[in-house]
Amino acid sequence: MTILISIVAFLGIIVVLILAHELGHFITAKACGVRVDEFGLGFPPRILSVRRGETLYSLNAIPLGGFVKMAGEEDPKVPGSLASKSIGTRLLVLSAGSLMNALLPLLLFSIAFMIPHNVVIDEVFVEEVAPNSPAAMAGIESGDIIISINGRTVNNIIDLSRYIQLNLGNEITILVKHSDSTNEEIQVIPRWKPPEGQGAIGILSSMSNPTIVIQHYPFWEAIPMGVKECIETFVLFKNGIISMIIGAIPVELTGPVGIAQITGEVAKAGISPLLQFAAFFSINLAIINIFPLPALDGGRIMFVLLEWVRRGKRISPKTEGLIHAIGFILLMAAILAITYQDIIRIISGEGLIP
């Protein structure tokens, strides 16, 4: 039953995110006068298809993506081709998919806040303070209670970690309640690369009596909250990438099987957490797809920008097509390799959510 929930939830999220992405390309291409030959959900082999006008709509066997096949993506000589349009138009069409994946979380987060969901509430205690850490030097002591960070109430350990990770390298104001019941505002700068086991500010925290409460918000409150959540998720993603680059956290890649397992575990917590996970996943896709790698949208955008830098001189359609084809093969090989590692990890009993 758990496996079935994981598969259904994963496929549901994938379909929604892929449709949003490809609709971004499709609608923008049509609006710009580009002929769309095929709108595909999944990768070939084809299961079924139907033609409407000039476009073939297809459902394909490999549910790991989708595609909008536009006429003459690299060749401007093809009638109604993408390559025949201006540089600005091509950039708009090529970036529209990632833009849709970036905008979709605004809706998903907002709906998640409107749906009743469980929230853990409790005072967050400081159990230990690492010597010579930012917290120690600022005067935070064992036994202190973290009340708020930058004016935002800390309701649980997740809030504490989130607010700190949002402000790596920037000064934050922590309101603490000392053991003598006095409150004090303390300024701390969370570290990008702390010593192992210390955390960004150097504290070990806990909750003594957590309580679960059910929360939900009307749409006029949920929508601004969804916008804020979306922006902060982009910041957390950016900080996570920087942390991996500088070696502060290990580089961990997860493929379709691993993501399906995570989706199943999140689905057990309810619809609201699942929508939040889908929103986070969508933001990941928006950013990754814009990376300047062959076969991804970002790779195609790089060819357009290269043409602009070269003042209209194009890379030959044959060369560009070959580079994207090689890039796609390498991408599929990387996905298969990561998927193999995910399967080995699952077989060995290791979870993907700590």
Buried (B, 14 or more C-beta within 10 A) or exposed (E): EEEEBBEBBBEBBBBBBBBBBBBBBBBBBBEBEBBBBBBBBBBEEBEEEEEEEEBBBBBBEEBBBBBBBBBBBBBEEBEBBBBBBEEEBBBBBBBBBBBBBBBBBBBBBBBBBBBEBEBBBBBBBBEBBBEEBBBBEBBBEEBBBBBBBEEEEBBBBEBBBBBBBBBBEEEBEBBBBBEEEEEBEBEBBBBEEBEEEBBBBBBBBEBEEBEEEEEEBEEEEBBEBBBEBBEBBBEBBEBBEBBEEEEBEEEEEBBBBBBBBBBBBBBEEBEBBBBBBBBBBBBBBBBBBBEEBBBBBBBBBBBBBEBBEEEEEBBEBEEBBEBBEEBBEEBBEEBEEBBEBBBEBBEEEEEBEE
